Amino acid sequence: MSELSVIPRRIMLLTTPTSYRTAAFLNAAERLGIEVLVIEDTPEPLRQMWGLRYGVDFSAPERAAEELARLARTHPVRAVVPVDDAGTLLAALVSEQLGLPSNDPSAALAARDKWVMRQRFAAAGVPAPQAQAFPALANPMEIAAHLSYPCVIKPTRLAGSRGVIRANNRNDFMTAFERVRSILESDGVNLEQALILVEPFVPGFEVALEGLLTSGKLEVLALFDKPDPLDGPYFEETIYVTPSRLPSETQAAIVFAASQAARALGLQTGPIHAELRVNDHGPWVIEVAGRSIGGLCSRILEFGTGMTLEELILAHAVGDAIPSLDRRSGAVGVMMIPIPGRGILKSVDGIAEAQRVPGITGIEITVKRNHRIIPLPEGASYLGFIFAQGDNPDQVEAALRRAHAQLRIRLAPELRLLAAQRG
């Protein structure tokens, strides 16, 4: 009998108040008969104000890990599962203290911090952009004179393409560097300690790989085409479609590069989400995250006899046998609805017409009416999601585009923008 088998079927789920995916994991746990301790990322002042029993500050992972390890000693768990990027390092630290199967904290950090990631890729010979890191308070004019263009400027730890900007010349670079610095400052990042990454822009098209690691071995769950070009100046993702339409040899090269990258980071177990660019020189690894796909995108994935991605991840975490990792037949896709501009969302019309497009299986607007929306590179959320299925990827992509064309998004200017315009 294994040590885990005497522990109740309970996990610790690390999430954030704004996560899209908490409900999906909770629903999956209920279907699998797994009890969940939900741990939210909550700064200390808010914890005291709201009286949260299971809230910790993810930005202080060592202290939070001590607190959660004490909790787990009175409420034993079989696994600590992070929902999003914010919880991956903390999950590894807690698991290490409890002796639970997990990625090593140094590997979790490498998959979270893009500068550490780039250093490990370079040391292992992973095909990836050769990055440089500069202090956030550095003078961009001094840096700009020594760079080759085009290049990409990005924060080391923000997710979802937030703060990622392409610069084609020195003036672009200086503007972009200042903008990334402002984004970090608005997030409360200590600029005296922060780094900003600069790397060559890699031409080509993008793909995303969803995978599951078991003892370091990568099993591919889905390979997504991203048919819309991502050439900047910002990198807003829109359409994901699977199965990929790429030639089998190209797909094999992508899987090999992703596996090589995960190994270079030291990742051993659990889900990964990899982003790669592909050109005439083959695949280039842009990043590998130690968590599953973001947003509501996982809704399109089913495995075996109908297992969701979240069920698969939780079953793997608690040591259950998984009947099949094969994705159900047919093509599926999702569109992350682009944010058309900055302002207050007043309405999204045309949803009924979009839902009548053949192949569309659902539309969900995740921004509430009268709430502010901000596009990239400052923005951190999607307007919503369109889901589709069909006999082949071309049908799915066409359905997503037709449905999106039916939507009419109405924004009102923010008051401060109106005041600026009138002033």
BAVO-535927 format. One record per atom (N, C-alpha, C): residue in three letters; x, y, z. Coordinates in steps of 0.05 Angstrom, whole numbers, plus 5000, padded with zeros to 4 digits. Example, Ala and Ser with C-alpha at 12.3 -4.5 7.8 and 13.67 -1.06 7.14 Angstrom:
2
ALA526448865156/ALA524649105156/ALA526449345156/SER525749555142/SER527349795143/SER525850015157/
//
This chain:
423
MET501749765000/MET500050005000/MET501850255000/SER501350444981/SER502950684980/SER502150875001/GLU503951065008/GLU503451265028/GLU501051435020/LEU500751494994/LEU498551664985/LEU495851534989/SER495851264988/SER493251124989/SER491951145016/VAL493451215037/VAL492251245063/VAL491351525069/ILE491951715050/ILE491151995053/ILE488352015040/PRO486552165052/PRO483952215039/PRO484252325011/ARG482252274994/ARG482352374967/ARG481752684968/ARG483952824975/ARG483753114979/ARG486153244966/ILE485653474954/ILE487853634942/ILE487653914953/MET489854054950/MET490054344955/MET490154474928/LEU488154644922/LEU487954784896/LEU488755074900/LEU490955164887/LEU491955434889/LEU490855604866/THR489455814873/THR488155974852/THR488256274859/THR487156434841/THR487056724845/THR484156814843/PRO483457034855/PRO480657124854/PRO479657184826/THR481457234807/THR480557304780/THR480957074760/SER481656834770/SER482156614751/SER479656534737/TYR479956474711/TYR477756374695/TYR477156074702/ARG479055934714/ARG478955644713/ARG478255504739/THR477855664760/THR477355534786/THR474855354785/ALA472655464773/ALA470255304772/ALA470555044757/ALA472155044735/ALA472554804720/ALA474054594737/PHE476054674753/PHE477454484770/PHE475654384792/LEU473954554804/LEU472154474825/LEU470154274814/ASN469054324791/ASN467154134778/ASN468553874773/ALA470953874763/ALA472453634758/ALA472853474783/ALA473653614805/ALA474053474830/ALA471553344840/GLU469253484837/GLU466753364846/GLU466053114830/ARG466553114804/ARG465952874788/ARG467752644795/LEU470252704804/LEU472152494811/LEU471952414840/GLY470352554856/GLY470152484884/GLY472552574900/ILE473752804892/ILE476052904906/ILE475253154922/GLU475953154948/GLU475553384965/GLU477653594959/VAL476853854960/VAL478654074953/VAL478854274975/LEU481354344982/LEU481954574998/LEU482754804979/VAL481055004976/VAL481555224958/VAL483155434972/ILE485455494960/ILE487355694972/ILE487455924952/GLU486656164961/GLU486756394943/GLU489156574949/ASP490156694927/ASP492256894929/ASP491057154940/THR491557214965/THR490357444978/THR492457584995/PRO493157834989/PRO495057985006/PRO494158005034/GLU495958025053/GLU495358025081/GLU493158225090/PRO493258475081/PRO491158665090/PRO488358575082/LEU488058465058/LEU485458385049/LEU484558125064/ARG486457955071/ARG485757715086/ARG484557795113/GLN485757995126/GLN484758085152/GLN482058215148/MET481658365127/MET479158515122/MET476858315116/TRP477458115100/TRP475357935091/TRP475157685109/GLY477157645126/GLY477057415144/GLY477257145129/LEU478857135108/LEU479156885093/LEU480656685109/ARG479556435110/ARG480856225125/ARG483256115110/TYR482856075084/TYR484955955068/TYR485956145046/GLY486956365054/GLY488156555036/GLY491056605044/VAL492856605025/VAL495656665030/VAL496656855009/ASP498956975014/ASP500157164995/ASP502057024977/PHE501256964952/PHE502956824933/PHE505556964927/SER505657234931/SER508057384925/SER510257344946/ALA509557214968/ALA511557144989/ALA511556834991/PRO512556694971/PRO512056404969/PRO513256244992/GLU515656315002/GLU516856155024/GLU515156175049/ARG514256415056/ARG512556445079/ARG509856305075/ALA508656335051/ALA506156215045/ALA506355905046/ALA508655805037/ALA509055505037/ALA509055395065/GLU510355545084/GLU510355455112/GLU507555445123/GLU505955645116/GLU503255665126/GLU501555435115/LEU501855385089/LEU500155175076/LEU501154895085/ALA503654865090/ALA504654605100/ALA503454545127/ARG503254745144/ARG501954705170/ARG499054625167/LEU497654755148/LEU494854695143/LEU494654405134/ALA496454315116/ALA496354045105/ALA496953835126/ARG498353905147/ARG498853705168/ARG496453645185/THR494553825185/THR491953775199/THR489753695179/HIS490153765153/HIS488253685132/HIS489953555110/PRO490853305113/PRO492753185094/PRO491653185065/VAL493353235046/VAL492653245018/VAL494453055002/ARG493352964979/ARG495052794962/ARG496652954942/ALA495853204937/ALA497253364917/ALA496553654921/VAL498353824912/VAL497954114911/VAL497954194882/VAL495654294873/VAL495254344844/VAL494854644839/PRO496654764824/PRO496355054817/PRO494455074793/VAL492655274794/VAL490855314771/VAL492255484749/ASP493655694758/ASP494955874739/ASP497955914746/ASP499256074730/ASP502156124734/ASP502756224762/ALA500956384774/ALA501556504800/ALA502056294822/GLY500956054819/GLY501255864840/GLY503255644836/THR504655644813/THR506355414806/THR508755384825/LEU510155604831/LEU512455594849/LEU511555514877/LEU509355634887/LEU508355574913/LEU507555284916/ALA506355174895/ALA505554894896/ALA507954714899/ALA510154784885/ALA512554614887/ALA513854644915/LEU513754874926/LEU514954914953/LEU513354764974/VAL510654784973/VAL509054634992/VAL509454334989/SER509354244964/SER509653954959/SER512353854969/GLU514454014966/GLU517153934976/GLU517053895006/GLN515754085020/GLN515654055049/GLN514053815058/LEU512053745042/LEU510253525050/LEU511153255039/GLY513253265022/GLY514153015010/GLY512252904989/LEU510853074975/LEU508952994955/LEU510153004927/PRO509252834908/PRO510352844881/PRO509853124869/SER511953234858/SER511753504847/SER514253574831/ASN514153804817/ASN516553904805/ASN518354034827/ASP520954014823/ASP522754144841/ASP522254454840/PRO522454594863/PRO521954874863/PRO523655034843/SER526154944839/SER527855084819/SER526755054791/ALA525654824785/ALA524354784758/ALA521854944756/ALA520254954777/ALA517855124776/ALA518555414772/LEU520655504785/LEU521555784781/LEU522455834752/ALA523955644741/ALA524955664714/ALA522655684694/ALA520455544699/ALA518155554682/ALA516355794686/ARG516955944707/ARG515456184714/ARG516856434707/ASP519556434709/ASP521156674704/ASP522556654677/LYS521856824658/LYS522856804631/LYS525856834628/TRP527156984646/TRP530057014645/TRP531456764654/VAL530456644676/VAL531556384684/VAL531056174663/MET528756184651/MET528055994629/MET530056024606/ARG530556264597/ARG532356314575/ARG535156214581/GLN536056254605/GLN538756154613/GLN538955854612/ARG536855724622/ARG536855424621/ARG536655324592/PHE535055454576/PHE534855374548/PHE537655394534/ALA538955624539/ALA541555664527/ALA543655454536/ALA543555394561/ALA545455194572/ALA545054914560/ALA542454854554/ALA541754584544/ALA541654574514/GLY542154794500/GLY542054794471/GLY539254784459/VAL537254864475/VAL534454874465/VAL534255094444/PRO533055044421/PRO532655264401/PRO530755474412/ALA531855704419/ALA530255914431/ALA531656184426/PRO530256404427/PRO531556664424/PRO533756704445/GLN535956834438/GLN538056894456/GLN537557154470/ALA536657154495/ALA535657394508/ALA537857534524/GLN537357784530/GLN538857944549/GLN536958054569/ALA537958094594/ALA536258204615/ALA537458464624/PHE535758664628/PHE536758934636/PHE535159024661/PRO536359164679/PRO534859274702/PRO532559444692/ALA530259424706/ALA527959574697/ALA528459874698/LEU530259964716/LEU530860254718/LEU533160344701/ALA534060164683/ALA536260244664/ALA535260454645/ASN537260594633/ASN536660804613/ASN536260674586/PRO533760664575/PRO533360524550/PRO534960654526/MET535560904528/MET537161034506/MET539860904504/GLU541060844527/GLU543760724527/GLU543660434517/ILE541460294522/ILE541160024513/ILE540660004483/ALA538960194474/ALA537960184446/ALA540160184425/ALA542260324431/ALA544460354412/ALA545960094407/HIS545659904424/HIS547259654422/HIS545559414414/LEU543159454405/LEU541359234399/LEU541059204368/SER540258954360/SER539458904333/SER536458904332/TYR535358984309/TYR532459014306/TYR531458844283/PRO528958744284/PRO526958784306/PRO527658614330/CYS526658714353/CYS527058564378/CYS524358564393/VAL524258404414/VAL521858394431/VAL522658454460/ILE521058634472/ILE521458704500/ILE519258574516/LYS519958454539/LYS517858324555/LYS518658314584/PRO516658324602/PRO517158274631/PRO518057984635/THR519257924658/THR520157654662/THR517957474673/ARG515857584686/ARG513957414699/ARG510957454693/LEU510357654676/LEU507457684670/LEU506657474649/ALA504057414649/ALA503057204631/ALA501157314610/GLY500357144591/GLY498357214572/GLY499157434552/SER501757454546/SER502857654528/SER502757934539/ARG502057964564/ARG501958224576/ARG504658354578/GLY504958594568/GLY507458734568/GLY509458654547/VAL508658484528/VAL510458384507/VAL510058574483/ILE512258704474/ILE512158904453/ILE514458864434/ARG513858884408/ARG515958874387/ARG516959154382/ALA519559184378/ALA520759444371/ALA522259404345/ASN521859574326/ASN523159554300/ASN525559734297/ASN525959924316/ASN528160114314/ASN528660224342/ARG530560414344/ARG531360514370/ARG529060664384/ASN527660834368/ASN525460984380/ASN523260804391/ASP522560594375/ASP520660394384/ASP521560274410/PHE524060204411/PHE525160064435/PHE524860244460/MET525660494457/MET525660664481/MET522760704491/THR520960734472/THR518060764480/THR517060504493/ALA517760274481/ALA516760024491/ALA517959964519/PHE520560014523/PHE521859964548/PHE520460124571/GLU519960384565/GLU518660554585/GLU515760444591/ARG514460344570/ARG511760244573/ARG511759994591/VAL513559814586/VAL513759564602/VAL514359644631/ARG516159834635/ARG516759924662/ARG514260034676/SER512660184661/SER510160284673/SER508260064681/ILE508059864664/ILE506359634670/ILE507259494695/LEU509859454698/LEU510859324722/LEU510259494747/GLU510659754744/GLU510259944767/GLU507259934775/SER505459934755/SER502659924761/SER501759674775/ASP503359454772/ASP502859204785/ASP504059184813/GLY505359394821/GLY506559404848/GLY509259264849/VAL510559214826/VAL513159084825/VAL515259284834/ASN517159184850/ASN519359344859/ASN521359384836/LEU521359614824/LEU522959664800/LEU525959644806/GLU526759684830/GLU529659664837/GLU530659374834/GLN528759184836/GLN529558904834/GLN528658774808/ALA526958904793/ALA525858774769/ALA527758784745/LEU527458584728/LEU528858574703/LEU526858584680/ILE527858694657/ILE526258694632/ILE527958544611/LEU526558354598/LEU527958184578/LEU527858304551/VAL530058274536/VAL530158364508/VAL531358134492/GLU529958064470/GLU530857844453/GLU530157884424/PRO531457754406/PRO530857794377/PRO528057704371/PHE526757844353/PHE524157754343/PHE524557514325/VAL523057294330/VAL523357054314/VAL521057054293/PRO521657074268/PRO519557064248/PRO518356784246/GLY515956764234/GLY514656504231/GLY511856504242/PHE510656274243/PHE507956244254/PHE508156104281/GLU506056134297/GLU505956024324/GLU504255784326/VAL504955614345/VAL503355384353/VAL503455364383/ALA501555214394/ALA501555164423/ALA501254864428/LEU502654764447/LEU502654484454/LEU501654444482/GLU499654284485/GLU498654204512/GLU499653924518/GLY501053894541/GLY502253634547/GLY501953564576/LEU502653314582/LEU502653214610/LEU505253054614/LEU506653124636/LEU509152994642/LEU508752784664/THR509852554660/THR509952344680/THR512852244682/SER514052294705/SER516852224709/SER518652324686/GLY518052564677/GLY519652704657/GLY518852634628/LYS517152434624/LYS516252364597/LYS513852524589/LEU514052644565/LEU511952814555/LEU509952664539/GLU507452684546/GLU505152584530/GLU503752824519/VAL503452834492/VAL502153064479/VAL499153024481/LEU497753224492/LEU494853214494/LEU493553354470/ALA494753564460/ALA493653714437/ALA495853894426/LEU495853914400/LEU497654114386/LEU495854304371/PHE495954564378/PHE494154764367/PHE495554924345/ASP494254964323/ASP494955164303/ASP493955434313/LYS495455644308/LYS494555924313/LYS494556054285/PRO492356054271/PRO492456144243/PRO492756444240/ASP492156604260/ASP492556894257/ASP495556964262/PRO496657134245/PRO499557204249/PRO499957354275/LEU502157294288/LEU502957434313/LEU505657564309/ASP505557794295/ASP507957924288/ASP508358194302/GLY506558264320/GLY506858504336/GLY505458744323/PRO505658984335/PRO507459044357/PRO506658914384/TYR504058824386/TYR503158674409/TYR502458394400/PHE501958214419/PHE501757934412/PHE499157814424/GLU496957924416/GLU494357834426/GLU493557574411/GLU493257364427/GLU492457104416/GLU489457114409/THR488756974388/THR485856964380/THR484956684377/ILE485656554355/ILE484456294348/ILE486456064354/TYR485455854368/TYR486755604371/TYR485055384358/VAL486355214341/VAL484954994328/VAL486654744330/THR485354524337/THR486654264337/THR484854054325/PRO485853844311/PRO488653774308/PRO490053964289/SER492653974292/SER494354144275/SER494254044246/ARG494354244228/ARG494454184199/ARG497354164188/LEU499254184206/LEU502054184197/LEU502953904188/PRO504853884170/PRO505953614163/PRO506953464187/SER506753204185/SER507453034208/SER510353074217/GLU512153124198/GLU514953164207/GLU515253424222/THR513753624215/THR513853884229/THR512753844257/GLN510553704259/GLN509353644285/GLN511253494303/ALA512653294292/ALA514553144307/ALA516853314317/ALA517753504301/ALA519853694309/ALA518953874331/ILE516453954330/ILE515354124352/ILE515253974378/VAL514353724377/VAL514153564401/VAL516953514413/PHE518853464396/PHE521553414405/PHE522653664419/ALA522253904407/ALA523254154418/ALA521954204445/ALA519254154447/ALA517854204472/ALA518854014494/SER519353764487/SER520353564506/SER523153644515/GLN524853734496/GLN527553814503/GLN527454064522/ALA525554244517/ALA525354484533/ALA524454414562/ALA522454234564/ALA521454154591/ALA523754024607/ARG525253854593/ARG527553724606/ARG529653924615/ALA530154134598/ALA532054334605/ALA531254494630/LEU528654534633/LEU527654674656/LEU527654504681/GLY527654244678/GLY527654064700/GLY524853974708/LEU522854034691/LEU520053954697/LEU519753654695/GLN518353534714/GLN518153244715/GLN515253134715/THR513353294725/THR510753194728/THR508653414725/GLY506253324716/GLY504053514714/GLY503753634686/PRO501853814683/PRO501353934657/PRO503454144649/ILE503854174623/ILE505354394612/ILE503854514589/HIS504354774585/HIS503254914562/HIS505655054548/ALA506254974524/ALA508555074509/ALA507755244486/GLU509155464481/GLU508755644458/GLU511255634441/LEU510955584416/LEU513255564398/LEU512655724372/ARG514755814360/ARG514555934333/ARG516055754314/VAL515155734289/VAL516255554270/VAL516955704244/ASN519355674234/ASN520155794209/ASN521955594193/ASP523355694173/ASP524955514156/ASP527155374172/HIS527855474195/HIS529955344211/HIS528855144232/GLY526155114231/GLY524954924250/GLY523455064272/PRO522754914294/PRO521355034316/PRO523255184335/TRP522255404346/TRP523655564366/TRP521855574391/VAL522855504414/VAL521255514438/VAL521155794449/ILE518755904451/ILE518356164463/ILE518056144493/GLU516455964502/GLU516255914531/GLU514955644537/VAL515455544560/VAL514055304571/VAL513155364599/ALA510555354603/ALA509355404630/ALA508655144643/GLY509055134669/GLY508454894685/GLY505554884694/ARG503754934676/ARG500854924681/ARG499454874655/SER496854844656/SER495354784632/SER494355034619/ILE493055004596/ILE492155224579/ILE490455424595/GLY490655684588/GLY489255884604/GLY486455954593/GLY485256154606/GLY482656234599/GLY480556014602/LEU478656014584/LEU476655794583/LEU477255604560/CYS479655614549/CYS480355464525/CYS480055164530/SER480455074554/SER480454784559/SER477754654554/ARG475654824552/ARG472954714548/ARG472754544522/ILE474454604503/ILE474254464477/ILE475554184478/LEU477054124499/LEU478553874500/LEU477053664516/GLU476753424504/GLU475753194518/GLU477452954511/PHE477752774530/PHE479552544526/PHE478052284533/GLY478852074519/GLY477751804524/GLY474751804520/THR473251744541/THR470351734539/THR468951984549/GLY470352214548/GLY469152464556/GLY470452604579/MET472952524586/MET474352644609/MET475252924601/THR474753124618/THR475653394613/THR478653414620/LEU479853634610/LEU482653674616/LEU483153694646/GLU481353834660/GLU481653874689/GLU481453604704/GLU479553434695/GLU479353164707/GLU481953004703/LEU482953024679/LEU485452884673/LEU487752974691/ILE487953234694/ILE490153354711/ILE489853264740/LEU487353274750/LEU486953204778/LEU487352904783/ALA486352734764/ALA486752454766/ALA489652384766/HIS491152504749/HIS494052464748/HIS495452554774/ALA494552774785/ALA495752884810/ALA495352704834/VAL492952574836/VAL492452404859/VAL493152114855/GLY494252054831/GLY495151784826/GLY493151594816/ASP490851694806/ASP488851514794/ASP489851404767/ALA488851174759/ALA489351074732/ALA487751234712/ILE489051304690/ILE487651464670/ILE487151274646/PRO484651234639/PRO484051034618/PRO485251104591/SER485251364584/SER486251434558/SER487051734557/LEU489351784544/LEU490152064539/LEU489452154511/ASP488151984496/ASP487452054469/ASP485152254468/ARG485452464452/ARG483352654450/ARG481152544432/ARG478652614439/ARG476352514423/ARG476652614394/SER475552454376/SER475852504347/SER474452764339/GLY475252864316/GLY474053104306/GLY475853344311/ALA475153574299/ALA476653814303/ALA475154004321/VAL476654154337/VAL475454344356/VAL477154604355/GLY475954814364/GLY477455064365/GLY476155264384/VAL477655474390/VAL476655684408/VAL477755944398/MET476256154399/MET477156424394/MET477056584420/MET479356694428/MET479356894449/MET478657154437/ILE476257254443/ILE475157484428/ILE476957724433/PRO477957844411/PRO479758074414/PRO478358314427/ILE479858454444/ILE478858704456/ILE479258924436/PRO477159054427/PRO477359244405/PRO478559514413/GLY478659574438/GLY479759834447/GLY479359864477/ARG480360094486/ARG480160154515/ARG477460304521/GLY476060224541/GLY473660364548/GLY471960204567/ILE469460284569/ILE467460144587/ILE465659984569/LEU465459724574/LEU463759544558/LEU460759604563/LYS459359694542/LYS456559744545/LYS454859514535/SER455659384513/SER454059154504/SER455658994484/VAL454858744481/VAL455858564459/VAL453358464445/ASP452758564422/ASP450358484407/ASP451158284385/GLY449158144375/GLY449557944354/GLY450257664364/ILE450057624391/ILE450857364402/ILE448957144391/ALA446357194389/ALA444456994379/ALA445156914351/GLU445757114334/GLU446457064306/GLU449056894305/ALA451056964322/ALA453556824322/ALA453156534330/GLN451356484349/GLN450856214359/GLN449556034338/ARG448256164319/ARG446956004297/ARG448855924275/VAL451256014276/VAL453255934256/VAL453755644259/PRO453555484237/PRO454055194240/PRO456855134251/GLY456954954270/GLY459454884283/GLY460055024309/ILE458655244314/ILE459055394340/ILE457655244362/THR459155184383/THR458055034406/THR457655204431/GLY458555454430/GLY458155624453/GLY459555894451/ILE458456094464/ILE459656354465/ILE459356454494/GLU461556544505/GLU461456654532/GLU462956914534/ILE461457124541/ILE462657384546/ILE463457404575/THR465957434581/THR466957414608/THR467157684622/VAL467257904606/VAL467258164618/VAL464458254624/LYS463958354647/LYS461258444655/LYS460658714642/ARG458058754637/ARG457259014626/ARG457959244646/ASN458759464634/ASN459659704650/ASN462259674664/HIS463759464657/HIS466459424668/HIS468459524647/ARG470759614657/ARG472859724640/ARG474359494626/ILE475059534601/ILE476759344587/ILE479159494576/ILE481459354576/ILE483959474568/ILE485359274549/PRO486059364525/PRO487459174507/PRO490359144515/LEU491658944502/LEU494558914506/LEU496059154495/PRO498359214506/PRO499959044524/PRO499359084554/GLU497659294561/GLU497059324589/GLU494959134599/GLY493159044582/GLY490858884591/GLY491658614601/ALA489858494618/ALA490458234630/ALA488158044628/SER486158104611/SER483857924609/SER482757924581/TYR481057724575/TYR479757704549/TYR476957824550/LEU475857894527/LEU473057984526/LEU471257744530/GLY472057514519/GLY470457274521/GLY471557064502/PHE469856854498/PHE470756624483/PHE468556514465/ILE469356424441/ILE467556294422/ILE468656004418/PHE466855804420/PHE467755524418/PHE466455394394/ALA467955224381/ALA466955094356/ALA467954814354/GLN466554644338/GLN467454384331/GLN466554324303/GLY467854124290/GLY467254064262/GLY468653814254/ASP468253744229/ASP469553504218/ASP472553544214/ASN473353794208/ASN476253844203/ASN476954124212/PRO479554184215/PRO480354444226/PRO479554674209/ASP479454644182/ASP478654864165/ASP475754944171/GLN473954754175/GLN471254814182/GLN471054964208/VAL472554874228/VAL472555004254/VAL473555294253/GLU475755334239/GLU476755604237/GLU474855784223/ALA473555694201/ALA471655854187/ALA469255924204/ALA468355734220/ALA466055784238/ALA466655994259/LEU469055984270/LEU469856174290/LEU469956454278/ARG470956484254/ARG471156744241/ARG468356844234/ARG466656674224/ARG463956764217/ARG462456854242/ALA462656704263/ALA461356774288/ALA462357044299/HIS464957074298/HIS466057324308/HIS465157564292/ALA464857524266/ALA463957744249/ALA461057834255/GLN459557664269/GLN456757734276/GLN456657914301/LEU458857924316/LEU458758064342/LEU459258364337/ARG457658524352/ARG457958814351/ARG458458914380/ILE460859004384/ILE461759074411/ILE461659384414/ARG460159474434/ARG459859754438/ARG461259844464/LEU463060034462/LEU464560134484/LEU463860434489/ALA464060514514/ALA463860794521/ALA466660884531/PRO467461134525/PRO470061224534/PRO470061244565/GLU472461194576/GLU472761234605/GLU472561534611/LEU471661604634/LEU471261894641/LEU473862044639/ARG476061924647/ARG478562074646/ARG479462114618/LEU478761934599/LEU479361974571/LEU477762194560/LEU475162204567/LEU473462424558/LEU474562694568/ALA475362694593/ALA476362944604/ALA478963034590/ALA480662844583/ALA483062904569/ALA482463014541/GLN480462894528/GLN479762984501/GLN478663264501/ARG476963324522/ARG475763584524/ARG477763794533/GLY479763704548/GLY481763894558/GLY483663984536/
//
